[in-house]
């Protein structure tokens, strides 16, 4: 044998031996990272955690990579056939590596061409490495050649441990379609808004065609290239006999019809709820450990969070909030101090603070702009998008392009009315709907759970309930007279009436402040505060001030609804729950939730309160418009509430099956309605509740029956009937204005000049402010009986000019 030939054999043999040893070392995990058999059997691809509604609807995801897993049986045959015809025609014949394809690589390189030699199994191996270690396909020839070795080993292991169907399924669950969309399920839902089992021939071909270049063949960016590539895949399917020529030609001639709907955390069902839930789940992940001792990762571990949200009720709630705010905003924007911008004249420090909170300011600071440059930029007209009500059914239409200075945009956006709405089952505690604001893209602050505001007259039912427990009868006639407690005197009701008497039931229905103050004087502010704090169990502080009778505590809508459950749920308070269970990616249950219940009052007292609160929606009650304007039928208990100077508007109401509440106001309490006619809870919060219930009652699939009744306690032989009559002056029958003015909390104050009866207010009028009391005329304040400083004061009283 010639020496040259012998040398050639030595080189070949040595190279082969080196390759075998190298592969052996890789397999033994002595070189590089080689997944264990356990890791291959349970691949830890990054999966988005899903938030699911009551019926299994995907409401949204928490993700670093947008991926979901799906079973083989749920994938359209069109996808499988397109994949095999295009990516790996010999898939069922090889054992992970195509010998023919691999040996052909050098010859293709010699003639300057590229040839894809990776089987589906090899591509899966690379995808798994990309997930586990962040490895991507190398561009350098030598680096890619070395990368091939562990791919081969992993591929062989995959073939040994998985069936062919499992490999295809795992591969389709790991592929990328660009736009941070991974997996065939997300690809189908994102590009076609379809379940992957329902993909048509041409849709499946387009998605499979994208695998070669997700950006290059993206139909949104390059529609013609995407169509050409799709048609190539269809031709491959024809060549392999998966479809007939006629079927293929027909599919090739069809246009690409996209229904692109990428899940966006700003969109989807209940975005405010999902953001509150995110914070809770992150804490849960820190407190719970996986089998290997590590913490759960909300963004990669593919958790499934099953919630109590009813998708239909959620849609009705979002629509109700948008429908009412759209109309209410028009009135608010036309208010003189808002329209002219005078409300900001003395708020320069606030505006500066808002400016510094903005993304624009922070970006300019990061870019090392000077204060002068920033000030100039915020005073220069700029193209921008802002929120504006255009539609209550199509949220995307509320994004408008405009030109204004950034500072003007701050003023504009701050004057957009905010709202919070939540609906729940008072018996089970299950939250059915949650709307935290008007638009999550522009307003991130949640007004259900996070925001705490004065609750106004919605707090009065707790006072009346405590009075019942202390021997007061609903039909007892109580004085509607001025009341003094220490140095604090309330001389008139907020709408101007004084004098006469009225039953306790009638006083609650008409929300008379004088009667509420009379009651707290009789039972004691300290005792009532203790009842609210420790018996009802408010987490927020309830101060021991007499003014809590008028609703001065600052509480969240969530807290209020929790407390209100004791009325329709027969004296039992049920903590709202919104998670039913949490599962891992394999369906193992990690956590379940059960309602926390606690009896706080007797069933008789709770039923008595229900009947008293039904008077609020009866003729003469502060929420009577629920019946005569919105035509809501059935048994309904509730309470309106309006805080100082019409700053906050509330309505909390319940039927035997559903409890819901609404709050409306602005982020800043000096932005408020100037007239009680517009700003009272009956005009701001109540309509949202009414619109929601109209939809709920109309949807028979929800099973909420307007003919349902509150069960009468067994120890009551007859139903309760209350006397709402009184000899109070007609002005007392005005609709609820909650706390009245801030001056109601000052000692020895006559508020009779405020609160003209609402039914007589034909047009919007500026709120009046009492002329200042001279310091020498003011009696000394008793700190122990004084409330905290009010958040807002009434604007100056207009000076009358002689004609």
KOLSE-774434 format. One line per field, with one value per residue (C-alpha): x, z negated, y negated; residue number from 1. Coordinates in Angstrom, 1 decimal. Each point is the difference from the previous one (the first is absolute). Last residue first. Example, Ala and Ser with C-alpha at 12.3 -4.5 7.8 and 13.67 -1.06 7.14 Angstrom:
x: [13.7:-1.4]
z: [-7.1:-0.7]
y: [1.1:3.4]
nr: [2:1]
! end
This chain:
x: [-77.2:1.6:2.6:-0.4:3.3:0.5:0.7:3.6:0.6:-1.0:2.8:1.7:1.7:-1.5:2.3:-0.3:-3.1:-0.4:-1.2:3.2:1.5:-2.7:-0.2:-0.3:-3.0:0.3:-1.3:3.5:1.3:-2.5:-2.1:0.7:-3.0:-1.4:1.0:-2.3:0.2:-0.3:-3.3:-0.9:-3.6:-3.5:0.7:-3.5:0.1:3.4:-1.3:2.3:3.1:1.5:-1.4:-1.2:3.5:0.0:3.2:0.5:3.3:1.4:-0.7:-3.0:2.5:1.3:-3.4:-2.5:1.2:-2.3:-1.9:-2.9:-3.0:-2.2:-2.8:1.2:-1.0:-3.7:0.1:0.1:-3.4:0.8:-1.1:2.3:-1.9:1.4:-1.5:1.7:-1.1:-2.0:0.9:3.6:1.9:0.6:1.9:-1.7:2.1:0.8:-2.0:0.8:-2.2:2.8:1.7:3.8:0.4:2.9:-1.4:-3.1:2.0:-2.6:0.4:3.8:-0.3:-2.4:2.0:3.2:-1.9:-1.5:3.3:1.7:-3.0:0.3:3.6:-0.2:-3.6:-1.2:3.5:-0.4:2.2:-2.4:-2.9:2.4:1.6:3.7:1.1:3.5:3.7:1.2:0.0:2.8:-0.4:-3.5:-3.3:-2.3:-0.6:-2.1:-1.3:-1.4:-1.7:-1.8:-2.4:-2.6:0.5:2.6:1.0:2.9:0.0:2.8:0.9:3.2:0.9:-3.5:1.1:0.6:-1.1:-2.9:-1.5:-2.9:-1.1:-1.5:-2.6:-1.7:-3.0:-1.1:-0.1:2.5:-2.0:3.0:-1.7:-2.9:1.6:3.7:-1.2:-1.2:3.6:-0.4:-3.3:-3.3:-1.4:1.8:3.7:1.2:-2.9:1.4:2.8:-2.5:-1.2:3.6:0.8:-2.8:1.3:3.4:-1.4:-2.1:2.9:2.1:3.1:3.7:0.2:3.3:0.8:3.3:-0.7:2.1:2.9:2.1:3.8:2.5:-2.2:2.0:-1.0:3.4:0.8:-0.8:-3.5:-1.4:-3.6:-3.2:1.6:-2.4:-1.1:-2.0:0.0:-3.4:-1.8:-2.9:-3.1:-2.4:2.0:-1.9:1.0:3.4:1.4:0.1:3.3:1.8:-1.5:1.4:3.4:0.2:-1.2:2.9:-0.4:0.7:-2.2:-2.1:-3.3:-2.6:-0.1:3.8:-0.4:-0.4:3.8:1.4:2.1:-0.6:3.5:0.0:-0.2:-3.8:-1.0:-3.8:0.5:3.4:0.1:-3.7:-1.1:2.9:-0.9:-3.6:1.0:2.4:-2.5:-2.6:-3.5:-2.1:2.3:0.5:-3.8:-0.5:2.9:-1.8:-3.3:1.5:1.7:-3.2:0.6:-3.6:-0.3:2.0:-2.2:-3.1:1.1:0.8:-3.5:-0.2:-0.2:-0.5:2.7:2.8:0.4:2.9:1.3:2.8:-2.3:0.0:1.6:2.9:1.9:3.5:1.4:-1.0:-2.7:-2.7:-3.1:-2.4:-3.4:-1.5:-1.2:-0.6:-3.2:0.5:-1.2:3.4:0.3:3.0:1.1:3.8:0.2:-2.2:2.3:2.9:-1.8:-0.8:3.6:1.1:-2.6:1.5:3.3:-1.4:-0.8:3.5:2.7:3.1:2.5:2.4:1.4:1.8:-2.6:-2.8:1.5:3.0:2.6:1.3:-1.8:1.1:0.2:-2.4:-3.0:-2.9:1.0:0.2:-2.7:-0.5:-2.8:-1.1:1.8:-0.9:-0.9:-2.2:-3.1:0.5:0.7:2.1:0.1:2.7:0.1:2.6:-0.1:2.2:-1.1:2.5:1.2:3.5:0.3:-0.6:2.3:2.8:-0.7:0.3:3.5:1.0:-1.0:-2.7:-0.3:-2.5:-0.3:-2.9:-0.2:-3.6:-0.8:2.0:-2.5:-2.9:-3.2:0.0:1.0:1.7:1.1:3.4:3.4:3.1:2.5:2.7:1.4:1.6:-0.7:2.9:-0.5:1.2:3.0:0.9:-0.2:2.2:2.6:0.1:0.3:3.0:-0.1:2.2:-1.5:-1.2:-1.6:-1.8:-1.2:-1.3:-1.8:-1.7:-1.0:-1.9:0.3:2.1:-2.8:-2.6:2.1:0.4:-3.7:-0.6:2.3:-1.7:-3.4:-1.3:-1.2:-0.7:-3.8:0.0:0.5:-2.8:-1.9:0.6:-0.9:-3.1:-1.4:-0.2:2.5:-2.2:-3.1:1.7:1.8:-3.4:-1.0:3.1:0.2:-3.4:0.6:3.6:-0.9:-3.0:2.1:2.7:-2.6:-1.9:3.3:0.9:-3.5:0.4:3.5:-0.9:3.0:0.5:3.6:2.1:3.7:1.9:3.8:2.2:3.3:1.7:-1.6:-1.4:3.2:-0.5:2.7:2.7:0.0:0.2:-3.6:-1.2:-0.2:-2.8:0.4:1.8:-2.5:-2.9:1.5:0.3:-3.6:-1.3:1.7:-1.3:-3.6:-0.1:1.2:-2.5:-2.9:1.0:0.2:-3.5:-0.4:2.6:2.0:2.8:1.8:-0.1:-0.9:0.6:-3.1:0.7:-3.0:1.9:-1.4:2.8:-1.5:-1.2:1.6:2.5:-2.9:-1.9:3.2:0.7:-3.5:0.1:3.4:-1.2:1.2:2.4:1.5:3.6:0.3:-3.3:1.1:3.3:-2.0:-2.0:3.2:1.2:-3.3:0.5:3.4:-1.4:-2.8:2.5:2.2:-3.0:-1.3:3.4:-0.7:-3.4:0.5:3.3:2.2:3.2:-0.6:-0.9:2.5:-0.1:-2.7:-2.3:-0.8:-1.6:-2.3:-0.9:-0.6:-2.4:-2.0:-0.1:-1.3:-2.5:0.8:-2.8:2.1:2.3:-2.9:-0.5:0.7:1.8:3.5:0.0:-2.2:1.7:3.5:-0.9:-1.1:2.9:2.6:1.9:-1.1:2.6:-1.0:1.7:-1.7:2.3:0.1:-0.3:-3.5:0.3:3.1:-1.6:-2.9:2.2:2.1:-3.0:-1.4:3.2:0.0:2.4:2.8:2.2:-0.6:0.7:3.3:1.1:-0.9:1.9:3.2:-0.4:-0.6:3.0:2.2:-1.7:1.2:3.6:-0.8:-1.9:3.0:2.2:-2.3:-0.7:-3.7:-0.9:-3.6:-1.0:0.9:-2.0:0.9:-3.3:-2.2:2.6:1.1:-3.5:-0.3:3.3:-1.3:-3.3:1.9:1.8:-3.3:-1.5:3.0:2.9:1.6:-1.0:2.3:2.0:1.8:3.5:0.9:2.3:-2.5:-2.6:2.5:0.9:-3.8:-1.0:1.3:-2.4:-3.1:0.6:0.7:-3.2:0.2:-2.7:-0.6:-1.1:-2.9:-3.0:1.5:1.1:-1.8:1.4:-0.6:-2.3:-2.2:0.2:-1.1:-2.8:-1.4:0.1:-1.6:-2.7:-0.7:-1.2:1.5:-2.2:0.7:3.7:-0.5:0.7:2.5:-0.1:2.7:0.4:3.6:0.6:-3.6:-2.9:-3.1:-3.5:-3.7:0.2:-3.6:-0.3:-3.6:0.7:2.8:3.5:3.3:2.8:3.7:2.3:2.1:3.8:1.0:0.7:0.0:-1.3:1.2:3.1:0.7:-0.4:2.3:2.6:0.7:3.6:1.9:3.5:2.7:0.0:-3.8:0.6:-1.7:2.4:2.9:-1.3:-0.6:3.6:1.3:-1.9:1.2:3.6:-0.2:-1.4:2.7:2.6:-1.4:-0.1:3.4:1.5:-1.8:1.5:3.4:-0.2:-1.0:2.9:2.4:-1.1:-1.3]
z: [-38.1:-3.4:-0.2:-2.1:-1.1:0.8:-3.0:0.1:1.0:-2.5:-1.9:0.9:-1.8:-3.4:-2.9:-2.2:-2.1:-3.3:-3.2:-1.8:1.3:-1.7:1.9:-1.7:0.9:3.2:-0.3:-0.7:3.2:2.2:1.8:3.7:2.4:0.8:3.4:2.9:2.7:3.5:1.7:2.6:1.2:-1.1:-3.7:-1.5:-0.2:-1.7:-3.0:-0.5:-1.9:-1.8:-1.8:-2.9:-1.0:-3.3:-1.8:-3.7:0.1:3.4:1.5:2.1:1.5:2.3:1.7:-0.1:-0.9:2.4:2.4:0.4:2.0:-1.3:-2.2:-2.9:1.9:-0.4:-3.8:-2.3:-1.3:0.8:1.8:0.7:-2.1:0.3:0.9:-1.1:1.2:-2.4:-2.3:-0.4:-1.9:3.2:1.6:3.2:3.1:2.3:3.2:3.6:2.7:1.7:0.6:0.5:1.9:2.1:3.2:-0.3:1.2:-0.3:-3.8:0.3:2.7:-2.0:-3.2:1.6:1.2:-3.4:-2.0:2.4:-0.4:-3.8:-0.2:1.5:-0.1:-3.2:-1.5:0.2:2.4:2.7:-2.1:-2.7:2.1:0.4:0.8:-1.1:0.7:-3.4:-1.0:2.3:1.8:1.0:-1.1:0.5:-2.3:0.8:-1.9:0.6:-1.9:1.8:-0.8:-2.5:1.7:-1.1:0.3:-0.8:1.6:-0.4:1.2:-1.2:0.1:-0.1:-2.3:-2.9:0.7:1.8:-0.8:1.2:-1.8:1.0:-0.3:3.1:0.3:3.6:3.0:1.4:2.1:0.6:-0.5:-2.4:-1.8:-0.4:-0.2:-3.5:-1.3:-2.6:-1.1:0.6:2.0:-0.9:0.9:-3.4:-1.7:0.9:-2.4:-2.9:1.2:0.3:-3.4:-1.6:1.7:-1.4:-3.5:0.2:1.3:-3.0:0.4:0.5:1.3:1.6:3.4:1.8:3.4:1.2:2.3:1.5:0.5:1.8:2.1:2.5:3.6:1.5:0.4:-3.7:-1.2:-2.1:-1.4:-0.6:0.1:-0.3:-3.6:-1.8:-3.8:-1.1:-2.9:-1.4:-1.2:2.3:3.2:1.5:-2.8:-1.2:3.5:-0.4:-1.9:2.9:2.3:-2.0:-0.2:3.7:0.7:-2.1:-3.2:-1.3:-3.1:0.2:0.5:-1.7:-3.2:0.1:-1.0:-3.6:0.0:-1.3:3.1:2.2:1.2:3.1:-0.4:-0.6:-2.2:-0.4:-3.7:-0.6:2.0:0.6:-3.5:-1.6:2.0:-1.2:-3.6:0.2:1.8:-2.6:0.2:-0.6:1.6:3.0:0.5:-0.1:2.5:2.4:-0.6:0.9:3.1:1.6:2.6:1.4:-0.2:-3.3:-1.5:1.1:-1.7:-3.2:0.1:0.5:-2.1:0.5:0.5:2.4:3.8:2.0:2.3:-2.4:-2.9:-2.5:-3.3:-0.3:-3.1:-1.2:-3.2:-2.1:2.1:1.1:2.0:2.0:0.5:2.1:-3.0:0.1:0.3:-0.7:3.0:0.6:-3.8:-2.1:-2.6:0.2:2.8:2.1:-0.6:1.1:3.2:0.5:-0.4:2.4:2.5:-0.3:1.7:3.5:-1.1:0.8:0.8:-0.3:2.4:0.2:3.3:0.2:0.2:2.3:1.3:1.8:1.1:3.5:2.0:3.6:1.2:-2.7:1.2:-2.1:-3.4:-2.3:1.6:-1.8:0.7:-1.5:-3.3:-1.9:-3.7:-0.1:-1.5:1.1:3.7:1.3:2.1:0.1:1.4:-0.2:1.8:1.2:1.7:2.3:-1.4:-0.7:3.7:1.2:-2.6:0.9:3.7:-0.5:-1.5:2.9:2.4:2.5:3.4:0.4:1.0:-1.7:-1.9:-1.0:3.2:-1.3:-2.9:2.4:-2.0:-2.1:3.0:0.7:-3.5:0.1:-1.0:1.3:2.8:0.7:2.4:-1.9:-0.9:-2.0:-3.7:-1.3:2.2:-1.3:-3.6:0.8:1.8:-2.9:-2.5:2.0:2.1:-1.2:2.3:-3.1:-1.1:3.3:-0.3:-3.5:1.1:3.0:-2.2:-2.3:-3.8:0.2:1.9:-2.5:-2.8:2.0:0.5:-3.7:-0.8:2.5:-1.4:-0.7:3.6:0.7:-0.5:2.3:3.0:1.9:0.7:-3.5:-1.9:2.2:0.0:3.6:-0.6:-2.8:2.1:2.8:-2.4:-1.3:3.5:0.6:-3.7:0.2:3.1:-1.0:-3.5:1.3:2.9:-2.4:-2.3:2.8:1.3:-3.5:-0.4:3.2:-0.9:-3.6:-2.1:-2.7:0.9:1.1:0.0:2.3:-0.6:3.0:-1.9:1.9:-1.0:-3.4:-1.1:-2.8:-2.6:-0.1:-2.4:2.7:-0.6:0.5:-2.7:-1.1:-1.9:2.8:2.6:-2.2:-0.3:3.8:0.2:-2.2:2.2:3.2:-1.4:-0.4:3.7:1.1:-1.7:1.8:3.3:-0.4:3.4:2.7:0.6:-1.7:-0.6:3.7:1.5:3.7:2.1:3.7:2.0:3.2:3.4:2.4:3.5:1.6:3.3:-1.7:-1.8:3.3:1.6:-2.9:-0.2:3.8:-0.2:-2.7:-3.6:-2.2:3.1:-0.8:3.1:-0.8:-3.6:1.4:2.3:-3.0:-1.8:3.1:0.0:-3.5:0.9:2.8:-2.2:-2.8:2.5:1.3:-3.4:-1.4:-3.3:-1.0:1.8:-2.0:2.5:-0.6:-3.8:-0.7:2.4:0.8:-2.5:1.8:2.6:-2.6:-1.0:3.6:0.8:-2.9:1.1:3.6:-1.1:-2.6:-3.7:-2.2:-2.4:-0.6:-1.7:2.0:-0.3:3.3:-0.6:-3.8:-0.7:2.5:-1.1:-3.6:0.5:2.3:-2.6:-0.6:0.6:-0.9:3.2:1.9:0.8:-2.3:-0.3:-3.4:-0.1:3.5:-0.9:-3.1:2.1:2.8:-2.6:-1.8:3.3:0.8:-3.4:-2.6:-2.1:2.6:2.7:-2.5:-1.0:3.6:0.5:-3.2:1.3:3.5:-1.4:-2.3:3.1:2.2:-2.2:1.0:3.7:-0.8:-1.8:3.0:2.6:-2.0:0.0:-3.2:-0.5:-3.4:-3.5:-2.8:-2.4:-0.6:2.6:2.8:-0.9:0.4:3.3:1.2:-0.9:1.7:3.2:-0.3:-0.4:3.0:2.0:0.7:3.4:1.5:3.0:0.9:3.3:1.0:2.1:-2.7:-2.7:1.7:0.1:-3.7:-1.1:1.9:-2.8:-2.5:2.3:0.8:-3.6:-1.2:-3.7:-2.6:0.7:3.6:1.9:-1.5:0.6:3.6:1.5:-2.7:0.2:2.9:0.5:-3.7:-1.1:2.5:-0.9:-3.7:0.5:2.2:-2.4:-2.4:-3.5:-3.0:0.2:-0.4:-3.3:-0.6:-2.0:-0.2:0.8:-0.2:-1.4:-3.0:-0.9:-2.2:2.0:0.7:-0.3:1.4:-0.1:-2.3:-1.0:-3.3:1.7:0.5:-0.7:1.8:-0.9:3.0:0.5:0.2:1.1:-2.9:1.9:-2.2:1.7:1.3:-3.4:-1.7:2.6:-0.9:2.2:1.3:-0.8:1.4:-0.4:-2.7:0.4:0.7:3.3:0.8:-0.9:2.2:2.9:-0.3:-0.2:3.1:1.9:-1.1:1.2:3.3:0.4:-0.9:2.5:2.8:-0.8:-0.2:3.2:1.8:-1.4:1.4:3.4:0.0:-1.1:2.8:-0.9]
y: [-95.2:0.4:2.7:3.2:1.4:3.7:2.2:1.2:3.6:2.7:1.7:3.3:2.8:-0.8:-0.3:3.0:0.2:-1.8:1.7:0.6:-3.2:-2.1:-3.2:-3.3:-2.1:-2.1:-3.6:-1.4:1.6:-1.6:2.5:0.0:-0.4:3.4:1.3:0.5:2.6:-1.3:0.7:2.5:-0.3:0.8:0.4:0.3:3.8:-0.2:-1.9:-3.0:1.3:-2.8:-3.1:2.2:0.9:-1.7:0.8:0.4:2.0:0.9:3.4:-1.1:-2.6:2.7:0.0:2.7:3.5:1.8:-2.2:2.4:-1.0:-2.8:1.1:-2.2:-3.1:1.0:-0.9:3.0:1.1:3.6:3.1:2.9:2.5:3.4:3.4:3.2:3.4:2.2:2.9:-1.1:2.8:1.9:-2.9:-1.3:0.9:-2.9:0.4:1.1:-1.5:-1.8:3.4:0.2:3.3:-1.3:1.7:-2.3:-3.0:-2.9:-0.1:-0.4:-2.6:-2.2:0.7:-1.5:-3.1:-0.5:0.4:-2.5:-2.3:0.0:-1.2:-3.5:-1.3:1.7:-0.5:-3.8:-1.9:-1.1:-1.4:-0.7:-2.7:-1.1:3.5:0.9:-0.5:-1.1:3.7:1.0:3.4:-1.0:1.4:3.0:3.0:3.0:3.0:3.5:2.8:2.8:2.8:-1.4:-3.5:-2.4:-3.7:-2.2:-3.5:-2.6:-3.4:-1.7:-3.7:-1.4:-2.8:2.4:3.6:1.5:3.4:2.1:3.1:3.3:2.7:1.4:2.3:0.3:-2.3:-2.6:-2.5:-2.3:-3.3:0.8:2.9:-0.8:-3.6:0.7:0.1:-2.8:1.3:-1.8:2.8:3.3:0.5:-1.2:1.8:3.3:-0.9:0.3:3.4:1.2:-1.4:2.0:3.1:-0.6:-0.6:3.2:2.1:-1.2:-2.1:0.8:3.6:0.7:1.6:0.5:1.4:3.0:-0.2:2.8:0.2:2.1:2.2:2.1:-0.7:0.6:-3.7:-0.7:-0.6:-2.8:0.2:-2.0:-3.5:-3.0:0.1:-2.7:0.4:1.1:-1.9:2.0:-1.8:1.6:-0.2:-2.9:-2.4:1.5:-0.2:-3.8:0.3:1.6:-2.5:-2.8:1.5:0.5:-3.6:-1.2:-1.9:-3.6:-0.6:-3.2:1.6:-2.2:2.1:0.0:-3.7:1.0:0.8:3.3:0.5:3.1:1.1:2.2:3.7:-0.1:2.9:-0.2:0.8:-1.5:-3.2:-0.7:1.0:-1.8:-3.2:0.3:0.4:-3.0:-2.2:0.6:1.6:-3.0:-2.6:2.4:0.1:-3.8:-0.4:2.4:-1.8:-3.4:1.5:1.1:2.7:0.1:3.8:0.0:-2.7:1.9:3.2:-2.0:-1.5:-3.8:-3.1:-3.7:-2.6:-0.7:0.1:-1.5:2.7:0.8:0.4:-2.9:-1.0:2.4:-1.0:1.1:-1.4:3.0:1.7:-2.5:1.0:-2.2:1.7:2.7:1.8:3.8:1.9:3.7:2.1:1.7:0.7:-1.0:2.6:0.0:2.6:-2.2:-3.0:2.1:0.7:-3.7:-0.8:2.7:-1.2:-3.5:0.8:-0.3:-3.6:-1.2:2.5:-2.2:1.4:2.9:1.1:3.4:2.6:-1.3:-3.2:1.5:-2.6:0.8:-2.7:-0.3:3.6:1.2:-2.1:-1.2:1.4:3.0:2.2:3.3:2.5:3.3:0.0:3.2:-0.7:3.1:-1.6:-3.6:1.0:-2.8:-3.1:-2.7:-3.5:-2.8:-3.2:-2.9:-3.2:-1.6:-3.3:1.3:0.9:-3.6:-1.6:2.4:-0.5:-3.7:0.5:2.2:-2.8:0.9:1.7:2.9:3.6:1.8:3.3:0.5:1.9:2.9:0.4:1.1:0.3:-3.2:-2.1:-3.4:-0.9:-1.5:1.4:-1.7:0.7:-2.5:-2.6:-2.8:-3.6:-1.5:-0.9:3.4:-0.2:-3.5:1.2:3.0:-2.1:-2.4:2.8:1.3:3.2:2.8:2.7:1.8:-3.2:-0.3:3.6:-0.7:-3.1:1.7:3.0:-2.3:-0.1:-3.2:-1.8:1.1:-1.6:-3.2:-0.1:0.5:-2.8:-2.3:0.7:-3.6:-0.7:3.7:-0.2:-3.0:2.3:-1.7:3.2:1.4:-3.1:-0.6:3.6:1.1:2.9:1.3:0.1:1.8:2.4:1.2:1.2:2.1:0.9:1.7:2.2:0.8:1.2:2.0:1.5:1.2:1.5:1.7:1.5:1.2:1.5:1.9:1.2:1.1:-0.5:2.7:0.7:2.9:-0.7:2.3:0.0:0.3:-0.2:-2.8:-3.4:0.8:1.8:2.4:0.0:2.7:2.9:2.7:1.1:-3.6:-2.6:-2.3:-3.3:-1.9:1.2:-1.1:-3.5:-0.2:1.3:-2.9:-2.6:1.6:0.2:-3.8:-0.2:2.6:-1.8:-3.2:1.8:1.6:1.7:-0.6:-3.1:-1.9:3.3:0.6:3.3:-0.1:-0.1:0.2:1.1:0.6:0.9:1.1:0.1:3.2:1.1:2.4:1.7:0.7:1.3:2.3:1.4:0.7:1.6:2.3:-0.2:2.0:1.5:-0.9:-2.2:-1.7:-0.7:-1.5:-2.2:-1.3:-0.8:-1.9:-1.8:-1.2:-1.3:-2.0:-1.3:-1.0:-1.8:-1.9:-0.9:-1.3:-1.8:1.4:3.3:0.7:1.9:-1.8:-0.5:3.7:1.4:3.7:0.5:-2.5:2.6:2.2:-2.8:-0.8:3.7:0.4:-3.1:1.3:3.4:-1.3:-0.3:1.4:2.2:-3.0:-1.9:-3.2:-3.7:0.2:-1.5:0.0:3.0:2.2:-1.0:0.3:3.5:0.9:-1.0:-3.2:-3.7:-2.6:-1.9:2.8:3.3:2.1:3.8:1.6:1.5:1.2:1.9:1.5:1.2:1.4:1.8:1.4:1.3:1.7:1.7:-1.2:1.4:1.7:-2.7:-2.7:1.7:0.2:-3.7:-1.0:1.7:-1.5:-3.4:0.4:0.5:-2.7:-2.9:1.0:-0.5:-3.2:-1.4:1.0:-1.6:-3.2:-0.9:1.9:1.1:-1.4:1.1:-1.7:2.8:1.9:-1.6:-0.2:3.6:1.2:-1.7:1.5:3.5:-0.7:-0.9:3.2:2.0:-1.8:1.1:-2.4:0.3:-3.4:-0.4:-3.0:-0.4:-1.0:3.0:1.4:-0.8:2.2:2.8:-0.4:0.0:3.2:2.3:-1.6:0.2:3.6:1.0:-1.8:-0.2:0.7:3.7:-0.3:1.5:-1.9:-3.4:0.7:-3.0:-2.3:-3.8:-0.6:3.0:1.0:-3.5:-0.4:3.4:-0.7:-3.5:1.2:2.8:-2.7:0.1:0.8:3.8:-0.7:-1.8:-3.8:-2.0:-3.8:-2.5:-3.8:-0.2:-2.3:0.5:-0.7:0.7:-1.2:0.8:3.5:1.3:3.0:-0.5:-1.9:-2.0:1.2:-1.9:1.8:0.3:-0.3:3.1:0.2:3.4:2.3:3.4:2.8:3.2:-1.9:-1.4:3.4:1.6:-2.6:-3.1:-0.2:-3.2:-0.3:2.6:2.6:0.6:3.7:-0.6:-2.8:2.1:2.8:-2.4:-1.2:3.6:0.9:-3.1:0.5:3.7:-1.2:-2.6:2.5:2.5:-2.5:-1.4:3.6:1.0:-3.0:0.7:3.6:-1.4:-2.4:2.8:2.3:3.3]
nr: [803:802:801:800:799:798:797:796:795:794:793:792:791:790:789:788:787:786:785:784:783:782:781:780:779:778:777:776:775:774:773:772:771:770:769:768:767:766:765:764:763:762:761:760:759:758:757:756:755:754:753:752:751:750:749:748:747:746:745:744:743:742:741:740:739:738:737:736:735:734:733:732:731:730:729:728:727:726:725:724:723:722:721:720:719:718:717:716:715:714:713:712:711:710:709:708:707:706:705:704:703:702:701:700:699:698:697:696:695:694:693:692:691:690:689:688:687:686:685:684:683:682:681:680:679:678:677:676:675:674:673:672:671:670:669:668:667:666:665:664:663:662:661:660:659:658:657:656:655:654:653:652:651:650:649:648:647:646:645:644:643:642:641:640:639:638:637:636:635:634:633:632:631:630:629:628:627:626:625:624:623:622:621:620:619:618:617:616:615:614:613:612:611:610:609:608:607:606:605:604:603:602:601:600:599:598:597:596:595:594:593:592:591:590:589:588:587:586:585:584:583:582:581:580:579:578:577:576:575:574:573:572:571:570:569:568:567:566:565:564:563:562:561:560:559:558:557:556:555:554:553:552:551:550:549:548:547:546:545:544:543:542:541:540:539:538:537:536:535:534:533:532:531:530:529:528:527:526:525:524:523:522:521:520:519:518:517:516:515:514:513:512:511:510:509:508:507:506:505:504:503:502:501:500:499:498:497:496:495:494:493:492:491:490:489:488:487:486:485:484:483:482:481:480:479:478:477:476:475:474:473:472:471:470:469:468:467:466:465:464:463:462:461:460:459:458:457:456:455:454:453:452:451:450:449:448:447:446:445:444:443:442:441:440:439:438:437:436:435:434:433:432:431:430:429:428:427:426:425:424:423:422:421:420:419:418:417:416:415:414:413:412:411:410:409:408:407:406:405:404:403:402:401:400:399:398:397:396:395:394:393:392:391:390:389:388:387:386:385:384:383:382:381:380:379:378:377:376:375:374:373:372:371:370:369:368:367:366:365:364:363:362:361:360:359:358:357:356:355:354:353:352:351:350:349:348:347:346:345:344:343:342:341:340:339:338:337:336:335:334:333:332:331:330:329:328:327:326:325:324:323:322:321:320:319:318:317:316:315:314:313:312:311:310:309:308:307:306:305:304:303:302:301:300:299:298:297:296:295:294:293:292:291:290:289:288:287:286:285:284:283:282:281:280:279:278:277:276:275:274:273:272:271:270:269:268:267:266:265:264:263:262:261:260:259:258:257:256:255:254:253:252:251:250:249:248:247:246:245:244:243:242:241:240:239:238:237:236:235:234:233:232:231:230:229:228:227:226:225:224:223:222:221:220:219:218:217:216:215:214:213:212:211:210:209:208:207:206:205:204:203:202:201:200:199:198:197:196:195:194:193:192:191:190:189:188:187:186:185:184:183:182:181:180:179:178:177:176:175:174:173:172:171:170:169:168:167:166:165:164:163:162:161:160:159:158:157:156:155:154:153:152:151:150:149:148:147:146:145:144:143:142:141:140:139:138:137:136:135:134:133:132:131:130:129:128:127:126:125:124:123:122:121:120:119:118:117:116:115:114:113:112:111:110:109:108:107:106:105:104:103:102:101:100:99:98:97:96:95:94:93:92:91:90:89:88:87:86:85:84:83:82:81:80:79:78:77:76:75:74:73:72:71:70:69:68:67:66:65:64:63:62:61:60:59:58:57:56:55:54:53:52:51:50:49:48:47:46:45:44:43:42:41:40:39:38:37:36:35:34:33:32:31:30:29:28:27:26:25:24:23:22:21:20:19:18:17:16:15:14:13:12:11:10:9:8:7:6:5:4:3:2:1]
! end
